Amino acid sequence: MLIKKLRTEFIAAIIFVAVIFVGCGDNKTENTESEMKEKESHEVSEVVLSSEARSKIDLAFDEVKEGTISGMLKAPAKVITNQDYEAQVSSLVQGRVLEVYVKEGDYVKEGQILMHVEGLEIGEIIADYLQAKAMLDFTKAAYERQQTLLEQNVGSQKSFLESKAEYEKALAEYNAEDKRIHSIGLEHSDIETSKDSEHIAGVLPIKAPIGGIIVERNVVIGQLVEANTTAFKIMNISNLWAEGQIYEKDLTKVTGKPKVEFTTPAYPNEKFKGDVILIGQTIDEHSRTIKVRASLQNTNGKLKPNMFGELFIPISSNTKGIIVPTDAIVKEGNESYVFVVENDSTFSRRNVETGIEFAGMREVVSGIKKGEKIVTKGVFFLKSELLKETFGEEE
């Protein structure tokens, strides 16, 4: 019985301590909330000036107006390759690399031979073409002879029609083989060279489809290459793209395909000219931005793919919006605000979202309306008074 009584008293003591602890926690929470409310009540958003203070400072007011926004949109951008000036080179048939004539960094001209590939399939394609050409030459001669005989009334209509049919059949087969050799990159001159030798050479010259710089070489002599092997990558950087992002709210400020400028820290005193060639069709759901792509002339070769910089896009001449003097806006950290005139002695702080800055003016996207009055001169004095009142109340 004594043990049971002691156990009961011990449990009761634990419960009592727990209740006191929870009560203290509740009080602490209530205190924290009250402190936050008290702190919020100390935030001053209005400045009231006495007549004496008002007479000592030079304040100027102006009515908020709508006007034409001009200037440039500045967008972070990256230089990328122009896909029309880039090529991957491969052999369209299986073979073994016989010779390689270029290396990474070499400049090549369009049509220049990069390597030779040797293979049985190549030899078979050339042989089939030569056979089709020989048959075409033979049937053509026979057809022309029968046509001449018929015109001289010494030939038969049947022989003429038979020779004509054979010629047309041979012509169709030749055209098919001719397309076949061109499809793998062979020219008639390559075939003419190969048939002069005692044996038909199954050698395919791999040529550059565009002029540019070899930026990749993935083959060596003796290597077996398949039709899907990328042997070389060629890039022509005389024209590049600069791809940037503009905010969704600025989309209506860009119309048509305006001329742009691109700058990069690599060349701080130079501006590269270009034209907008693409405005994206989708908005990034996280950043709320849209892609803008410009084509840049890079004739001096200074720009390189993957360089970072800024794209300056002129704003459309018919863009309207709320604009105020730049000096009327106070910027603190990530916040911007103006002082709205309530009366001759009372001025309230109003947070605003800003946009484009141009010619001493600044676009205001939200926060104030057309027709309201704001302080345009003396804002830093009001800012000081606001800080004094805030610190005074906190004390």
Residue, then its C-alpha position, 0 to 999 in steps of 0.5 A: m500500500l505504501i509503494k502504491k501511494l508513493r507511485t501515485e504522488f510521484i505521477a501527480a508531481i510530474i503532471f504538475v511540473a508539465v502543466i507549469f512548463v506548458g503554461c510558461g510556453d504559452n506565455k512565451t508565445e503570447n509575449t512573442e506575438s505581442e512583441m511582433k505586433e508592438k514592433e509592427s505598430h512602431e513602423v512609421s509610414e507617414v511624415v508630418l511636418s510642422s510649419e517651421a520645418r516646412s519653411k526650412i526645406d525646399l519641397a516640390f510636388d508633381e502630379v503622377k502622369e502617364g507618358t511614353i516610355s523610351g530607352m532600352l530593355k537590358a537582358p542578361a544573355k549568353v552567346i550560342t552558336n547559330q545552328d545554320y552555321e554548324a555542321q556534323v560530318s560523318s561517313l554515310v557508309q561503313g569503312r576504314v579511315l585511310e587518311v585524315y587531312v585536318k586537325e582541331g582548330d584548322y579552318v576549312k573551306e566548303g567542299q574541302i576534303l577532310m579524310h578518305v574512307e575505304g570500304l567494300e560497300i563503297g566499291e560496290i556502289i561505284a561499280d554499280y554506277l559504272q555498270a549502269k552508265a555503260m549500259l546507258d551508253f550502249t542502249k543509247a547508241a543502239y536507240e539512236r542507230q535504230q532511229t536513224l535507220l527508221e528515218q531512212n526507211v531501212g529500219s523496222q518499227k519493232s526494232f526501233l521500239e525495242s531499242k527505245a524501251e531498252y534505252e529508257k530502262a537503262l536511263a532509269e537504272y542509271n539515274a537511280e545509281d547516280k542519285r545513290i553515289h551523290s547521296i554518300g558524297l561522291e561526285h562524277s569527278d571522283i568516279e572518273t578518277s577511280k575507273d582510270s586505275e586497273h581496279i575500282a577503288g572503294v575510296l570515299p572522300i569526306k568533304a566539308p559541307i560548310g566553311g568554318i573551324i574544326v572544333e571536334r575531330n573524333v577519328v584516327i587513321g585505321q579506325l572503323v567508322e559507321a554511318n552514325t559516327t560523327a567524325f568532325k564538327i565544324m563551326n562558322i562563328s561569323n554569325l552567332w546568336a545571343e539568347g537572353q531573357i526578359y520579364e513577362k511584364d516587359l513583353t509588350k515593350v518589344t515589337g517586331k524585330p528591332k536592332v539590338e546591341f550586345t556587350t560583354p565584360a571581355y570587351p567592355n568598350e565594344k558594342f556588337k550589333g544585331d537583330v532580334i530574330l526570335i521572341g519565345q512563345t512560352i513563359d518560364e513558370h518559375s522566373r516569369t521570363i521569356k526568351v529573346r534571341a538576336s543574330l549578331q555579326n561576328t566578322n572579326g571573330k571576337l565573340k565566342p560561344n558561351m560568352f556571357g553579357e547583356l542584350f540591349i533591346p530598344i523599347s517600342s515607340n508606342t509604349k505608354g505607362i506611369i513615369v516619374p522623376t528618378d529622384a522621386i524614388v527612394k531605394e532601400g535594399n530590395e524595396s523602392y518607395v515614394f512619398v505621396v502628398e496627403n496635404d501640405s504638411t503630411f506625406s505618406r510612404r508608398n512602396v512601388e514596383t519600378g521598371i525602365e529608367f530613361a532620361g532622368m525618368r523611371e517607369v512605375v509598374s505598380g504602387i501609385k496611380k495617375g493623378e496622385k501627387i508625389v514629392t519630387k524634391g526633398v525626398f531624402f529630407l523626408k526619408s531622414e524624418l521618417l527614420k527619426e520618427t521610427f527610432g523615436e517610437e522604438e525608444 
